[in-house]
Amino acid sequence: MIEGTIPTRTALVLQQTALTVGVSPTHLSGAVEMDPVALGDDRIRVPIESAWRMWEMIGFAGGPGAGLCASAAAGRGTLGVWDYLFSSRATLAESLRTVMELRSAVTDPSVDWQVLEDGGMLTVRVGVAVEADPVFVPVEEFVLALVLRRVREATGTHIIPIRVAFTHRASGRHAHLIDEFGTSRIDFGASHSEISFLDIADLPTGRDPHLGDLLCDYARLTLAGARPLPSWLDRFHTAVADAIASGDLSLGTVSARMLTSPRTLQRRLTELGTGWRDEVDRVRRQRAMDLLRETDLTVQAVAARVGFSDARALRRAFVQWTGQSPADFRTGQPVQAHRGPL
């Protein structure tokens, strides 16, 4: 399930925009942590709560026009395959419908994006605000400006909208919006956030039919394999498991794998209400249980693989963890007792 998430590519645009408008790196790091290893993987998704926190910072620090800074930061290709779906079909209207269908490639799939046609008028509607909230100001600026940029790129035409509508109320002058959208027909306090065009539905996009199909297939496959961004603790557990497997388990080794210092690592564990020993035991316990369930390795061999000196040391720890010996656990004997913090 990817509802309640956005792709890392979108999160990176927000992160860069926040820094550009003056949000401090310290404040920003509290909103979202992104593993550098995950940034090149289009399947990784960031919780939407992190995106909202970044938008709040962007709006507060950047003021009017902050959302336009985000759209300027999102050059073509920055948002991955979604950017090219605007020219994935023969006409602009057909391409826009594909863009809206596959919106999950750039945003939370629960966001309602639509393409509406009424005679010669084509409207892209990008959601409904349930209630007035300052956070919607930069979001609406960003999305509508981004759609206009991509429409122009797909058609090679400097298209001018006939109307742009925002759900938030006007606050002061909005010359920056007139300059961005090329029209003074900008409405505020509307029921929907949308941008409307006249007589553009049939504009050709220069689409290669085979390439368009490949782009759509790639987007669908990426979404099918999408998964949440691992938490800091998930990444810590992975680093511990790798250190155990390499036979070099130490605070220094794991902190180096996490690209941090031992002191910072211990402080972070304390902030999460846990500690080094508890989490190492947690990783060892899970790995030992998996090996006992899924392999025919001897208890001595399992002990070696989870970082114990011998089978007796594993037996003592395993009884503390589960209330069973490794042999009883493997044969499915019922638990008689359970001791220990885990």
C-alpha positions in Angstrom: 0.0 0.0 0.0 1.4 3.4 -1.0 -1.5 5.6 0.2 -0.2 8.2 2.7 3.2 8.4 0.9 5.0 10.4 -1.8 8.1 9.4 -3.9 11.5 10.3 -2.7 12.0 12.4 -5.9 9.1 14.7 -4.8 10.4 14.8 -1.3 13.9 15.9 -2.6 12.3 18.7 -4.5 10.6 19.9 -1.3 13.8 19.5 0.6 15.8 21.6 -1.9 13.1 24.2 -2.0 13.0 24.5 1.8 16.8 25.1 1.8 16.5 27.6 -1.0 13.8 29.7 0.8 15.8 29.8 4.0 14.8 26.8 6.1 17.7 25.8 8.3 19.2 22.3 7.7 18.7 21.6 11.4 14.9 22.2 11.2 14.6 20.4 7.9 16.3 17.3 9.2 13.6 16.9 11.8 10.9 16.7 9.0 12.3 13.9 7.0 15.4 11.7 7.0 16.3 10.1 3.7 18.8 7.3 3.5 21.3 8.3 0.7 21.2 4.7 -0.6 17.4 5.0 -1.1 17.5 8.2 -3.1 18.2 6.5 -6.4 15.4 4.1 -6.0 12.1 5.2 -7.6 10.2 2.6 -5.6 11.0 4.2 -2.2 8.2 6.3 -0.7 8.3 8.9 2.1 5.4 9.4 4.6 3.0 12.2 3.5 3.4 13.7 7.0 7.0 14.5 6.2 5.9 16.3 3.1 3.3 18.4 5.0 5.9 19.4 7.5 8.2 20.5 4.7 5.4 22.5 3.0 4.7 24.3 6.3 8.3 25.3 6.6 8.4 26.4 2.9 5.3 28.5 3.3 6.5 30.1 6.5 10.0 30.8 5.3 9.3 31.7 1.7 6.0 33.6 1.9 4.0 34.4 -1.3 5.5 32.6 -4.3 7.2 29.9 -2.3 5.4 27.2 -4.2 6.7 28.7 -7.4 10.2 28.1 -6.1 9.4 24.4 -5.9 8.0 24.3 -9.4 11.2 26.0 -10.7 13.3 23.5 -8.8 11.5 20.6 -10.5 13.0 20.7 -13.9 11.9 18.2 -16.5 13.1 14.8 -15.5 13.5 15.7 -11.8 10.3 13.9 -10.9 11.2 10.8 -13.0 8.9 9.1 -15.4 5.9 11.2 -14.5 7.4 14.2 -16.2 7.4 12.4 -19.5 3.9 11.1 -19.3 2.7 14.5 -20.5 3.9 13.4 -24.0 3.0 9.7 -23.7 -0.1 9.9 -25.9 -0.9 11.4 -29.3 -2.8 14.4 -28.0 -2.4 16.6 -24.9 -5.8 15.6 -23.5 -5.1 11.9 -23.8 -1.6 12.5 -22.2 -3.1 14.5 -19.4 -5.6 11.7 -18.6 -2.6 9.3 -18.3 -0.8 11.8 -16.1 -3.8 12.0 -13.7 -4.2 8.2 -13.8 -0.6 7.6 -12.8 -0.4 10.6 -10.4 0.9 8.2 -7.7 4.3 8.4 -9.5 4.6 11.9 -8.1 2.2 12.3 -5.2 0.0 10.5 -2.7 -2.5 8.4 -4.6 -5.3 9.5 -2.4 -5.0 13.0 -3.8 -7.8 13.6 -6.3 -6.5 14.9 -9.7 -8.9 15.1 -12.7 -9.0 16.2 -16.3 -12.4 17.8 -17.2 -13.5 18.8 -20.7 -16.4 21.1 -21.5 -16.6 22.0 -25.2 -13.3 23.6 -26.0 -12.3 24.1 -22.4 -10.0 21.7 -20.7 -9.5 21.9 -16.9 -6.9 20.2 -14.8 -8.3 20.0 -11.2 -5.8 19.0 -8.6 -7.8 18.4 -5.4 -10.3 19.9 -3.0 -9.4 21.7 0.2 -11.6 20.5 3.0 -10.9 23.6 5.0 -8.8 26.7 4.7 -5.2 26.1 5.8 -2.1 28.2 5.1 -0.2 25.0 4.0 -2.3 24.8 0.9 -0.9 28.1 -0.4 2.5 26.8 -1.6 1.1 23.4 -2.5 -1.4 24.8 -4.9 1.1 27.2 -6.4 3.5 24.4 -7.0 1.1 21.9 -8.6 -0.6 24.3 -10.9 2.6 25.9 -12.0 4.2 22.5 -12.6 1.3 21.4 -14.7 1.6 24.5 -16.9 5.3 24.0 -17.3 4.9 20.4 -18.4 2.0 21.2 -20.8 4.2 23.8 -22.5 7.1 21.4 -22.7 5.0 18.5 -24.1 3.4 20.7 -26.9 6.3 23.0 -27.6 3.8 25.8 -27.3 3.7 28.8 -24.9 0.2 28.0 -23.8 -1.6 30.7 -21.6 -4.4 29.5 -19.3 -7.7 31.3 -19.4 -8.2 30.9 -15.7 -6.3 29.8 -12.6 -8.1 29.1 -9.3 -6.9 28.7 -5.8 -8.9 27.5 -2.7 -7.0 29.8 -0.4 -7.9 33.5 0.1 -5.9 36.2 -1.6 -3.3 37.8 0.7 -1.9 41.1 -0.6 -0.6 41.5 -4.1 -0.2 38.5 -6.4 1.9 39.9 -9.3 4.2 36.9 -8.9 1.3 34.7 -9.9 0.3 36.8 -12.9 4.0 36.7 -14.1 4.1 32.9 -13.6 0.8 32.0 -15.3 0.7 34.7 -17.8 -2.9 35.7 -17.0 -4.6 38.2 -14.7 -7.6 35.9 -14.4 -6.7 34.4 -11.1 -9.4 33.5 -8.7 -9.1 32.9 -4.9 -11.4 31.2 -2.4 -12.6 28.8 -5.1 -14.0 25.4 -4.3 -11.3 23.6 -6.3 -7.7 24.3 -7.2 -7.6 24.2 -11.0 -6.1 25.6 -14.2 -8.2 25.9 -17.4 -7.2 26.2 -21.0 -9.1 26.8 -24.2 -8.7 24.8 -27.4 -5.6 22.7 -26.5 -7.1 19.2 -26.1 -6.1 18.1 -29.6 -2.7 19.6 -29.6 -0.1 16.9 -30.6 2.7 16.0 -28.2 5.1 14.5 -30.6 4.6 11.2 -29.0 6.3 8.0 -30.1 3.6 5.3 -29.6 6.1 2.6 -28.5 8.0 4.9 -26.2 4.7 6.2 -24.7 3.6 2.6 -23.9 7.0 1.8 -22.4 6.8 4.9 -20.1 3.4 3.9 -18.9 4.4 0.3 -18.3 7.5 1.5 -16.4 5.4 3.8 -14.2 3.0 1.0 -13.3 5.8 -1.5 -12.6 7.5 1.0 -10.3 4.3 1.7 -8.4 3.6 -2.0 -8.1 7.0 -2.5 -6.4 6.8 0.7 -4.2 7.6 0.4 -0.5 8.0 2.9 2.4 11.2 4.5 3.2 13.0 2.5 5.9 13.0 4.2 9.3 16.2 5.1 11.0 15.8 2.1 13.3 15.2 -0.2 10.3 18.5 1.0 8.8 20.2 0.6 12.2 19.0 -3.0 12.4 20.3 -3.7 8.9 23.7 -2.2 9.8 23.9 -4.4 12.9 22.9 -7.5 10.9 25.6 -6.7 8.3 28.2 -6.2 11.1 27.2 -9.5 12.7 27.5 -11.3 9.3 31.0 -9.8 8.7 32.1 -10.9 12.2 32.9 -7.3 13.2 30.1 -6.2 15.5 31.0 -3.1 17.4 29.5 0.3 18.1 32.2 1.9 15.9 31.6 -0.4 13.0 27.9 0.1 13.0 28.1 3.9 13.5 30.4 4.0 10.5 27.9 2.0 8.4 25.3 4.6 9.5 27.6 7.5 8.5 27.5 8.9 12.0 29.5 8.9 15.2 29.2 6.4 18.0 28.0 9.2 20.4 25.3 10.4 18.0 24.2 6.9 17.4 23.8 6.2 21.1 22.0 9.5 21.6 19.5 8.6 18.8 18.8 5.2 20.4 18.2 6.9 23.7 15.8 9.4 22.0 13.9 6.3 20.7 13.6 4.9 24.2 16.0 2.0 23.6 19.8 1.2 23.7 22.6 -0.5 21.9 22.5 -3.8 23.8 18.7 -4.1 23.5 18.7 -3.5 19.8 21.6 -5.8 19.1 19.8 -8.5 21.0 16.7 -7.8 19.0 18.5 -8.3 15.7 20.3 -11.5 17.0 17.0 -12.9 18.3 15.2 -12.4 15.0 18.1 -13.8 12.9 18.4 -16.9 15.2 14.7 -17.6 15.0 14.7 -17.2 11.2 17.6 -19.6 10.9 16.1 -22.2 13.2 12.8 -22.1 11.3 14.1 -22.0 7.8 17.3 -24.1 7.8 18.7 -27.3 9.1 21.9 -25.7 10.5 23.1 -27.0 13.9 22.6 -24.9 17.0 26.4 -24.4 17.0 26.3 -23.1 13.4 23.3 -20.8 14.1 25.2 -19.4 17.2 28.2 -18.6 15.0 26.0 -16.8 12.4 24.4 -14.5 15.0 27.6 -13.6 16.7 27.7 -16.0 19.8 30.9 -17.7 20.8 29.3 -21.2 21.1 26.0 -23.1 21.3 25.8 -22.7 25.1 25.8 -18.9 24.9 23.1 -19.0 22.3 21.0 -21.4 24.4 21.2 -19.1 27.4 20.2 -16.0 25.4 17.5 -17.8 23.5 15.8 -19.0 26.8 15.9 -15.5 28.0 14.4 -14.2 24.8 11.7 -16.7 24.3 11.4 -19.0 27.3 12.5 -21.9 25.1 15.7 -23.7 24.1 16.6 -23.5 20.4 15.8 -27.2 20.1 12.3 -26.8 21.5 11.7 -23.7 19.4 12.7 -25.6 16.3 10.4 -28.6 17.1 7.5 -26.3 18.0 7.3 -27.1 21.7 5.0 -24.7 23.6 6.5 -21.9 25.6 6.7 -22.5 29.3 8.0 -19.1 30.4 9.4 -15.9 29.1 12.0 -13.7 30.7 13.9 -10.7 29.6 13.1 -7.3 28.1 12.5 -8.4 24.5 
